[in-house]
């Protein structure tokens, strides 16, 4: 079954709640608190894999991060992941943009690549 690409973008909506920069053990990190809402999920999921896309205010993709929502989520439910992020590299343009940009000036979307449902079934896009 061919699923239009936009369908996999409609399953999960994303809200960036908080962003912080941290230096730990001689390495730098950017941490987020993110709300994921299962607005287009068809049945309860155990885990959802995909790509988190950080965008500017105009919706232009500035950074893509492979991401797994590994908390059970039901249709319509919101789960909040706190303190998840990536190791910051000052020589990568997209990392510089994320660090320098105020969270109010960022949006995000999530493109689903695979869903593991609580009933044991799986759906890949």
Order of alpha helices (4+ residues) and beta strands (2+ residues): alpha-beta-beta-beta-beta-beta-alpha-beta-beta
